Amino acid sequence: MDEYNQGWDPEVKQYFRKIMNSFAMGALWLLLIGLSGFAFKLAIIKDSVRWYNLVFYGVFLLSLSLLLLFYYRVWRKNG
């Protein structure tokens, strides 16, 4: 690069943006699942399985599959 073109290479910028989007979405998902599961005690099964445990784990699996779909779409495309 010369002194007049001091910006990032477009490919590096695009790759860095993919990394940051992936990290941010994963951290947000983990924060929301951890907060709802452990702070509100929805993931903890005491004596028996309750309806809210089933709802939590259903939402957990659905949101995990959506997160993985997001990762697939972000990383498969070139643009």
C-alpha positions as CSV (number, residue, x, y, z in Angstrom):
1,M,0.0,0.0,0.0
2,D,1.2,3.5,-0.7
3,E,0.9,6.5,1.6
4,Y,-2.3,7.7,-0.1
5,N,-4.2,4.5,0.3
6,Q,-4.1,3.9,4.1
7,G,-7.4,2.2,4.5
8,W,-8.0,-1.5,5.1
9,D,-8.0,-3.9,2.2
10,P,-11.7,-4.6,1.3
11,E,-11.3,-8.3,1.7
12,V,-9.8,-8.0,5.2
13,K,-12.5,-5.5,6.2
14,Q,-15.2,-7.9,5.0
15,Y,-13.6,-10.8,6.8
16,F,-13.2,-8.8,10.0
17,R,-16.8,-7.8,9.8
18,K,-17.9,-11.4,9.5
19,I,-15.8,-12.3,12.6
20,M,-17.3,-9.4,14.6
21,N,-20.8,-10.2,13.6
22,S,-20.4,-13.8,14.5
23,F,-18.8,-13.0,17.9
24,A,-21.5,-10.4,18.7
25,M,-24.4,-12.6,17.8
26,G,-22.9,-15.6,19.7
27,A,-22.2,-13.5,22.8
28,L,-25.7,-12.0,22.7
29,W,-27.3,-15.5,22.4
30,L,-25.2,-16.8,25.2
31,L,-26.0,-13.9,27.4
32,L,-29.8,-14.2,26.8
33,I,-29.8,-18.0,27.3
34,G,-27.6,-17.8,30.4
35,L,-29.7,-15.0,31.9
36,S,-33.0,-16.7,31.2
37,G,-31.8,-20.1,32.1
38,F,-29.9,-19.6,35.3
39,A,-30.9,-16.2,36.7
40,F,-34.6,-16.9,36.3
41,K,-34.1,-20.6,37.1
42,L,-35.8,-21.9,33.9
43,A,-33.0,-24.4,33.1
44,I,-32.8,-25.9,36.6
45,I,-34.9,-29.0,37.0
46,K,-35.6,-29.7,40.7
47,D,-38.0,-32.5,41.6
48,S,-39.5,-33.1,38.2
49,V,-39.7,-31.5,34.8
50,R,-42.1,-28.6,34.7
51,W,-43.8,-26.9,31.8
52,Y,-41.4,-23.9,31.9
53,N,-38.4,-26.2,31.7
54,L,-39.8,-27.7,28.5
55,V,-40.5,-24.3,27.0
56,F,-37.0,-23.1,27.9
57,Y,-35.3,-26.0,26.4
58,G,-37.5,-25.8,23.3
59,V,-36.6,-22.1,22.9
60,F,-33.0,-23.0,23.5
61,L,-32.9,-25.6,20.7
62,L,-34.9,-23.3,18.3
63,S,-32.6,-20.3,19.0
64,L,-29.5,-22.5,18.7
65,S,-30.6,-23.7,15.3
66,L,-31.3,-20.2,14.2
67,L,-27.9,-19.1,15.5
68,L,-26.2,-21.9,13.5
69,L,-28.3,-20.9,10.4
70,F,-27.1,-17.3,10.9
71,Y,-23.5,-18.5,11.0
72,Y,-23.9,-20.6,7.9
73,R,-25.4,-17.7,5.9
74,V,-22.7,-15.3,7.1
75,W,-19.8,-17.6,6.3
76,R,-21.0,-19.2,3.1
77,K,-21.5,-16.1,1.0
78,N,-18.6,-14.2,-0.6
79,G,-20.2,-10.8,-0.3
